[in-house]
Amino acid sequence: MFDELIHKLKYGTYITLETTPSHSAAFKPIVDKIESLGLHNLVDGFTTTDNPLAKLKYNSLFGAKLLQDRFNKPAIATMSMRDRNKIALQSDLLGANEFDIRAILALTGDPATISDQPKAKGVFEADSTLLLDIISSFNKGFDYAQKEFTQKPKEIYPFAVVNSHAKNPKTLQKKMQKKIAHGASGIITQPVYDIENAKVLLELINEANNVVSGNSVIILGLFPITKLRTAQFLDSNVPGINVPKKWLDALSVASQRGVDEEYRVGFELSKNLFLELKALHPKIHLMTANQFQIAKDIIS
């Protein structure tokens, strides 16, 4: 399962779909929705998020297991440094390993100060590279303290993230180099909204790999925009994302003509970008905030 995913990442067409567990004791309705749309037949794998924006959600590791059990396709489970120290990280990895949850997206995590849980405190023993280092140790049969396991874990496949835009692209390259050096096999970008931006990211990953003698693959993030308000929010409030002026202008004009026109224009821009990205570099991670019909319409 995972070998096939990595082979597609390196040599073929690779599309993963993000799922966001809800504030609920059940993840099954999300899995059911994906199946009802036949969306599982259009992607190579999934990701599950880990309490994004420090808001309490269903556990990403259990969500990944449910996806894998239902669709027999790999799920990349996110693990955040915000909520776990190195003991908890390793314990979760060991438990997940036996249940074949072995693709892990290492994140530093959003600050606990924005949590919906009163007086929540972040752990943040280190940034996401600590988790990447732990995974490297596990793959050699040792824990982070270099104590050999009684039974060696099955291979774990590490992923990381990076911004999609920066005023100085070299800062992105340095971040890529750091994550490649710590073992990331795939690096998922924040949403990309311009084909020229995507070309820059491809150049940067090539340069980063050359510097540290790595072979990591960049995975271009795509979050379809169908509302002017969403485009404005992402462009103004989310560091590392740049929404082109032509998108903002087109959505602004369309929004004055009504909700349907606004949606049509936004979807058309997003669909065309998906096709351009797929032609340029068919390694894409689709994020839709669980709006799975949009995901199907974009991919189909």
Sine and cosine of phi, psi and omega as CSV:
sin_phi,cos_phi,sin_psi,cos_psi,sin_omega,cos_omega
0.00,0.00,-0.80,0.60,-0.06,-1.00
-0.97,0.23,-0.58,0.81,0.06,-1.00
-0.87,0.50,-0.63,0.77,0.01,-1.00
-0.92,0.40,-0.64,0.77,0.02,-1.00
-0.89,0.46,-0.71,0.70,-0.01,-1.00
-0.92,0.39,-0.59,0.81,0.06,-1.00
-0.89,0.45,-0.67,0.74,0.04,-1.00
-0.91,0.42,-0.63,0.78,0.01,-1.00
-0.88,0.48,-0.66,0.75,-0.08,-1.00
-1.00,0.10,-0.55,0.84,-0.19,-0.98
-0.80,-0.60,-0.21,0.98,-0.11,-0.99
-0.77,-0.64,-0.40,-0.92,0.09,-1.00
-1.00,0.01,0.74,-0.67,-0.14,-0.99
-0.71,-0.70,0.87,-0.50,0.05,-1.00
-0.72,-0.69,0.83,-0.55,0.10,-0.99
-0.89,-0.45,0.45,-0.89,-0.04,-1.00
-0.89,-0.46,0.80,-0.61,0.04,-1.00
-0.98,0.19,0.69,-0.72,0.16,-0.99
-0.87,-0.50,0.63,-0.78,0.00,-1.00
-0.90,-0.44,0.97,-0.26,0.06,-1.00
-0.81,0.58,0.53,-0.85,-0.08,-1.00
-0.99,-0.15,0.05,-1.00,0.06,-1.00
-0.99,0.15,0.97,0.25,-0.17,-0.99
-0.37,-0.93,0.38,-0.93,0.08,-1.00
-1.00,0.04,0.14,0.99,-0.02,-1.00
-0.73,-0.69,0.80,-0.60,0.10,-0.99
-0.98,-0.18,-0.28,0.96,-0.08,-1.00
-0.82,0.57,-0.63,0.78,0.02,-1.00
-0.85,0.53,-0.53,0.85,0.05,-1.00
-0.93,0.36,-0.68,0.73,0.03,-1.00
-0.90,0.45,-0.67,0.74,0.01,-1.00
-0.87,0.49,-0.66,0.75,-0.01,-1.00
-0.90,0.44,-0.68,0.73,0.04,-1.00
-0.86,0.50,-0.69,0.72,-0.01,-1.00
-0.92,0.39,-0.64,0.76,-0.03,-1.00
-0.89,0.46,-0.48,0.88,0.02,-1.00
-1.00,0.01,-0.11,0.99,-0.07,-1.00
0.93,0.37,0.35,0.94,-0.09,-1.00
-0.93,0.36,-0.47,0.88,0.00,-1.00
-0.89,0.46,-0.38,0.92,0.02,-1.00
-0.99,0.16,-0.17,0.99,-0.09,-1.00
-0.96,-0.27,-0.09,1.00,-0.04,-1.00
-0.82,-0.57,0.28,-0.96,-0.01,-1.00
-1.00,-0.09,-0.26,0.96,-0.01,-1.00
-0.01,-1.00,-0.08,-1.00,-0.09,-1.00
-0.72,-0.70,0.26,-0.97,0.28,-0.96
-0.81,-0.59,0.41,-0.91,0.14,-0.99
-0.84,-0.55,0.70,-0.71,-0.03,-1.00
-1.00,0.08,0.37,-0.93,-0.07,-1.00
-0.89,-0.47,1.00,-0.02,0.04,-1.00
0.72,0.69,0.85,0.52,-0.01,-1.00
-0.87,0.49,0.53,-0.85,-0.06,-1.00
0.85,0.52,0.39,0.92,0.02,-1.00
0.86,0.51,0.43,0.90,0.05,-1.00
-1.00,-0.09,0.68,-0.74,-0.08,-1.00
-0.91,0.42,0.83,-0.56,0.04,-1.00
-0.68,-0.73,0.10,-0.99,0.09,-1.00
-0.89,0.45,0.52,-0.85,-0.10,-0.99
-0.91,0.42,0.73,-0.69,-0.08,-1.00
-0.93,0.37,-0.56,0.83,-0.02,-1.00
-0.93,0.37,-0.67,0.75,0.04,-1.00
-0.93,0.36,-0.59,0.80,0.07,-1.00
-0.88,0.47,-0.67,0.74,0.03,-1.00
-0.88,0.48,-0.65,0.76,0.01,-1.00
-0.89,0.45,-0.68,0.73,0.00,-1.00
-0.88,0.47,-0.65,0.76,0.04,-1.00
-0.89,0.45,-0.72,0.69,-0.01,-1.00
-0.91,0.42,-0.66,0.75,-0.01,-1.00
-0.90,0.43,-0.62,0.79,-0.05,-1.00
-0.97,0.24,-0.69,0.73,-0.19,-0.98
-0.94,-0.33,-0.11,0.99,-0.04,-1.00
0.80,0.60,0.63,0.77,0.08,-1.00
-0.76,-0.65,0.53,-0.85,-0.11,-0.99
-0.93,0.36,0.57,-0.82,0.08,-1.00
-0.84,-0.55,0.76,-0.65,0.02,-1.00
-1.00,-0.04,0.92,-0.39,-0.05,-1.00
-1.00,-0.02,0.79,-0.62,0.04,-1.00
-0.98,0.18,0.65,-0.76,0.12,-0.99
-0.76,-0.65,0.78,-0.63,-0.09,-1.00
-0.97,-0.23,0.66,-0.75,0.08,-1.00
-0.95,0.31,-0.28,0.96,-0.02,-1.00
-0.87,0.49,-0.62,0.79,-0.23,-0.97
-0.97,-0.25,-0.07,1.00,-0.13,-0.99
-0.65,-0.76,0.62,-0.78,0.20,-0.98
-1.00,0.03,-0.02,-1.00,-0.11,-0.99
-0.92,0.39,-0.38,0.93,0.08,-1.00
-0.94,0.35,-0.78,0.63,-0.03,-1.00
-0.91,0.42,-0.64,0.77,0.03,-1.00
-0.84,0.54,-0.74,0.67,-0.05,-1.00
-0.94,0.35,-0.61,0.79,0.02,-1.00
-0.90,0.43,-0.69,0.73,0.03,-1.00
-0.90,0.44,-0.65,0.76,0.02,-1.00
-0.90,0.44,-0.65,0.76,0.01,-1.00
-0.90,0.44,-0.73,0.68,0.01,-1.00
-0.90,0.44,-0.69,0.72,0.00,-1.00
-0.90,0.44,-0.56,0.83,-0.07,-1.00
-0.87,0.49,-0.66,0.75,-0.02,-1.00
-0.91,0.41,-0.46,0.89,0.02,-1.00
-1.00,-0.09,0.25,0.97,0.10,-0.99
0.92,0.38,0.46,0.89,0.17,-0.99
-1.00,-0.05,1.00,-0.10,-0.23,-0.97
-0.76,-0.65,0.16,0.99,0.17,-0.98
-0.93,-0.36,0.86,-0.51,-0.15,-0.99
-0.81,-0.58,0.78,-0.63,0.09,-1.00
-0.99,-0.15,0.92,-0.38,-0.07,-1.00
-1.00,0.04,0.85,-0.52,0.03,-1.00
-0.82,-0.57,0.53,-0.85,0.17,-0.99
-0.95,0.31,-0.70,0.71,0.09,-1.00
0.97,-0.25,0.47,-0.88,0.05,-1.00
-0.94,0.33,0.44,-0.90,-0.06,-1.00
-0.91,0.42,0.60,-0.80,0.00,-1.00
-0.92,0.39,-0.31,0.95,-0.03,-1.00
-0.90,0.43,-0.33,0.94,0.02,-1.00
-0.99,-0.15,0.17,0.99,-0.05,-1.00
-0.91,0.41,0.37,-0.93,0.11,-0.99
-1.00,-0.01,0.05,1.00,0.02,-1.00
-0.98,-0.21,0.81,-0.59,-0.11,-0.99
-0.83,0.56,0.78,-0.62,0.11,-0.99
0.83,0.55,0.49,0.87,0.06,-1.00
-0.89,0.45,0.61,-0.79,0.00,-1.00
-0.87,-0.48,0.66,-0.75,0.05,-1.00
-0.99,0.13,0.51,-0.86,0.03,-1.00
-1.00,0.05,-0.88,0.47,0.09,-1.00
0.73,0.68,0.81,0.58,0.10,-0.99
-0.87,0.50,-0.51,0.86,0.06,-1.00
-0.27,-0.96,-0.06,-1.00,0.07,-1.00
-1.00,0.07,-0.15,-0.99,-0.14,-0.99
-0.90,0.43,-0.31,0.95,0.00,-1.00
-0.92,0.40,-0.41,0.91,0.09,-1.00
-0.88,0.47,-0.70,0.71,0.03,-1.00
-0.90,0.44,-0.63,0.78,0.06,-1.00
-0.88,0.47,-0.64,0.77,0.03,-1.00
-0.92,0.39,-0.62,0.78,0.05,-1.00
-0.88,0.48,-0.69,0.73,0.00,-1.00
-0.89,0.46,-0.65,0.76,0.04,-1.00
-0.87,0.49,-0.66,0.75,0.04,-1.00
-0.90,0.43,-0.70,0.72,0.02,-1.00
-0.85,0.53,-0.67,0.74,-0.04,-1.00
-0.92,0.39,-0.27,0.96,0.08,-1.00
-0.99,-0.12,-0.06,1.00,0.04,-1.00
1.00,-0.09,0.23,0.97,-0.04,-1.00
-0.79,-0.61,0.44,-0.90,0.14,-0.99
-0.99,0.13,-0.03,-1.00,-0.09,-1.00
-0.91,0.41,-0.43,0.90,0.04,-1.00
-1.00,0.08,0.12,0.99,0.02,-1.00
0.92,0.40,0.51,0.86,0.14,-0.99
-1.00,-0.06,0.80,-0.60,-0.06,-1.00
-0.94,0.33,0.69,-0.72,0.01,-1.00
-0.96,0.27,0.54,-0.84,0.11,-0.99
-0.87,0.50,-0.68,0.74,0.12,-0.99
-0.79,-0.61,0.84,-0.55,-0.05,-1.00
-0.91,0.41,0.72,-0.70,0.06,-1.00
-0.90,0.44,0.46,-0.89,0.15,-0.99
-0.92,0.39,0.40,-0.91,-0.10,-0.99
-0.84,0.54,0.68,-0.73,0.04,-1.00
-0.95,-0.33,0.65,-0.76,-0.06,-1.00
-0.95,-0.33,0.94,-0.34,-0.11,-0.99
-1.00,-0.01,0.68,-0.74,0.07,-1.00
-0.82,-0.57,0.35,-0.94,0.02,-1.00
-0.62,-0.78,0.02,-1.00,-0.01,-1.00
-0.76,-0.65,0.32,-0.95,0.06,-1.00
-0.45,-0.89,0.45,-0.89,0.10,-1.00
-0.88,0.48,0.37,-0.93,0.01,-1.00
-0.99,-0.15,-0.18,0.98,-0.08,-1.00
-0.49,-0.87,0.60,-0.80,0.09,-1.00
-0.46,-0.89,0.51,-0.86,0.04,-1.00
-0.88,0.48,-0.60,0.80,0.08,-1.00
-0.92,-0.39,0.98,-0.21,-0.06,-1.00
-0.83,0.56,-0.45,0.89,-0.02,-1.00
-0.89,0.46,-0.44,0.90,0.06,-1.00
-0.92,0.40,-0.58,0.81,0.07,-1.00
-0.92,0.38,-0.65,0.76,0.01,-1.00
-0.87,0.49,-0.67,0.74,0.00,-1.00
-0.90,0.44,-0.62,0.78,0.04,-1.00
-0.92,0.40,-0.64,0.77,0.06,-1.00
-0.88,0.47,-0.72,0.69,-0.01,-1.00
-0.84,0.54,-0.68,0.74,-0.02,-1.00
-0.88,0.47,-0.69,0.72,-0.07,-1.00
-0.97,0.25,-0.56,0.83,0.09,-1.00
-0.90,0.43,-0.70,0.71,-0.02,-1.00
-0.88,0.48,-0.46,0.89,0.00,-1.00
-1.00,-0.07,0.13,0.99,0.21,-0.98
0.96,-0.29,0.08,1.00,-0.03,-1.00
-0.90,0.43,0.81,-0.58,0.01,-1.00
-1.00,0.06,-0.43,0.90,0.06,-1.00
-0.66,-0.75,0.64,-0.77,0.02,-1.00
-0.84,-0.54,0.90,-0.43,-0.03,-1.00
-1.00,0.00,0.77,-0.64,0.02,-1.00
-1.00,0.03,0.39,-0.92,0.24,-0.97
-0.89,0.45,0.22,-0.98,-0.08,-1.00
-0.81,0.59,0.68,-0.74,0.05,-1.00
-0.96,-0.27,0.66,-0.75,-0.02,-1.00
-0.79,-0.61,0.24,0.97,-0.03,-1.00
-0.48,-0.88,0.74,-0.68,-0.07,-1.00
-0.91,0.42,-0.54,0.84,0.03,-1.00
-0.93,0.37,-0.59,0.81,0.10,-1.00
-0.86,0.50,-0.68,0.73,0.01,-1.00
-0.88,0.47,-0.65,0.76,0.01,-1.00
-0.89,0.45,-0.63,0.78,0.05,-1.00
-0.89,0.46,-0.69,0.72,0.00,-1.00
-0.88,0.47,-0.61,0.79,0.03,-1.00
-0.91,0.41,-0.64,0.77,0.06,-1.00
-0.90,0.43,-0.66,0.75,-0.03,-1.00
-0.91,0.41,-0.65,0.76,-0.01,-1.00
-0.93,0.37,-0.58,0.81,0.05,-1.00
-0.90,0.44,-0.69,0.72,0.01,-1.00
-0.91,0.41,-0.66,0.75,0.01,-1.00
-0.89,0.45,-0.69,0.72,0.04,-1.00
-0.88,0.48,-0.65,0.76,0.00,-1.00
-0.90,0.44,-0.64,0.76,-0.05,-1.00
-0.91,0.42,-0.66,0.75,-0.09,-1.00
-0.95,-0.30,0.22,0.98,0.00,-1.00
0.82,0.57,0.73,0.69,-0.01,-1.00
-0.96,-0.27,0.03,-1.00,0.05,-1.00
-0.63,-0.78,0.59,0.80,0.01,-1.00
-0.95,0.30,0.49,-0.87,-0.02,-1.00
-0.92,-0.38,0.71,-0.70,0.08,-1.00
-0.99,0.15,0.66,-0.75,0.05,-1.00
-0.87,-0.49,0.89,-0.47,-0.12,-0.99
-0.98,0.17,0.85,-0.52,0.04,-1.00
-0.98,0.21,0.62,-0.79,0.06,-1.00
-0.67,-0.74,0.85,-0.53,0.08,-1.00
-0.87,-0.50,0.97,-0.25,-0.03,-1.00
-0.86,0.52,0.68,-0.74,0.03,-1.00
-0.93,-0.38,0.83,-0.56,0.02,-1.00
-0.83,-0.56,0.14,0.99,0.02,-1.00
-0.67,-0.74,0.65,-0.76,0.07,-1.00
-0.85,0.52,-0.67,0.74,-0.03,-1.00
-0.85,0.52,-0.66,0.76,0.03,-1.00
-0.90,0.43,-0.69,0.72,0.00,-1.00
-0.88,0.47,-0.68,0.73,-0.01,-1.00
-0.91,0.41,-0.65,0.76,0.00,-1.00
-0.90,0.43,-0.75,0.67,-0.02,-1.00
-0.88,0.47,-0.67,0.75,-0.06,-1.00
-0.94,0.34,-0.57,0.82,-0.11,-0.99
-1.00,-0.09,-0.47,0.89,-0.20,-0.98
-0.88,-0.47,-0.18,0.98,-0.04,-1.00
-0.94,-0.35,0.96,-0.30,0.01,-1.00
-0.85,0.52,0.65,-0.76,0.06,-1.00
1.00,0.04,0.10,0.99,0.07,-1.00
-0.84,-0.54,0.70,-0.71,0.04,-1.00
-0.80,-0.60,0.89,-0.45,0.09,-1.00
-0.99,-0.11,0.87,-0.49,-0.07,-1.00
-0.86,0.51,0.49,-0.87,0.00,-1.00
-0.86,0.51,-0.57,0.82,-0.02,-1.00
-0.90,0.43,-0.52,0.85,0.08,-1.00
-0.93,0.35,-0.73,0.68,-0.02,-1.00
-0.88,0.47,-0.67,0.74,0.00,-1.00
-0.91,0.41,-0.70,0.71,-0.02,-1.00
-0.90,0.44,-0.66,0.75,0.01,-1.00
-0.94,0.33,-0.55,0.84,0.03,-1.00
-0.90,0.44,-0.73,0.69,0.03,-1.00
-0.89,0.45,-0.70,0.71,-0.04,-1.00
-0.91,0.42,-0.61,0.79,-0.04,-1.00
-0.89,0.45,-0.45,0.89,0.02,-1.00
-0.96,0.27,-0.24,0.97,-0.01,-1.00
-0.99,-0.16,-0.02,1.00,0.06,-1.00
0.86,-0.52,0.27,-0.96,-0.07,-1.00
-0.89,0.46,-0.66,0.75,-0.04,-1.00
-0.90,0.43,-0.67,0.74,0.00,-1.00
-0.93,0.37,-0.63,0.78,0.04,-1.00
-0.87,0.49,-0.70,0.71,0.03,-1.00
-0.90,0.43,-0.70,0.71,-0.05,-1.00
-0.86,0.50,-0.72,0.69,-0.03,-1.00
-0.92,0.40,-0.71,0.71,0.00,-1.00
-0.89,0.46,-0.68,0.73,0.00,-1.00
-0.91,0.42,-0.66,0.75,-0.01,-1.00
-0.89,0.46,-0.68,0.73,0.06,-1.00
-0.87,0.49,-0.69,0.72,-0.04,-1.00
-0.93,0.37,-0.68,0.74,0.00,-1.00
-0.90,0.44,-0.71,0.70,0.01,-1.00
-0.89,0.46,-0.63,0.78,0.03,-1.00
-0.90,0.43,-0.68,0.74,0.04,-1.00
-0.83,0.56,-0.71,0.70,-0.01,-1.00
-0.91,0.41,-0.62,0.79,0.04,-1.00
-0.91,0.41,-0.70,0.71,0.00,-1.00
-0.90,0.44,-0.66,0.75,-0.01,-1.00
-0.89,0.45,-0.60,0.80,0.02,-1.00
-0.95,0.31,-0.58,0.82,-0.03,-1.00
-0.97,0.22,-0.74,0.67,-0.14,-0.99
-0.38,-0.92,1.00,-0.02,-0.16,-0.99
-0.97,0.24,0.81,0.59,0.09,-1.00
-0.79,-0.61,0.99,-0.13,-0.20,-0.98
-0.77,-0.64,0.66,-0.75,0.11,-0.99
-0.91,-0.42,0.90,-0.43,-0.10,-0.99
-0.99,-0.11,0.82,-0.57,0.00,-1.00
-0.88,-0.48,0.81,-0.59,-0.04,-1.00
-0.70,-0.71,0.23,0.97,-0.05,-1.00
0.79,0.61,0.68,0.73,0.02,-1.00
0.92,0.40,0.28,0.96,0.14,-0.99
-1.00,0.07,0.98,0.20,-0.21,-0.98
-0.95,0.31,-0.40,0.92,0.07,-1.00
-0.91,0.41,-0.65,0.76,0.06,-1.00
-0.88,0.48,-0.68,0.74,0.02,-1.00
-0.85,0.53,-0.71,0.71,0.00,-1.00
-0.90,0.44,-0.69,0.73,-0.02,-1.00
-0.90,0.43,-0.57,0.82,0.01,-1.00
-0.94,0.35,-0.70,0.71,-0.09,-1.00
-0.97,0.23,-0.60,0.80,-0.09,-1.00
-0.89,0.45,0.00,0.00,0.00,0.00
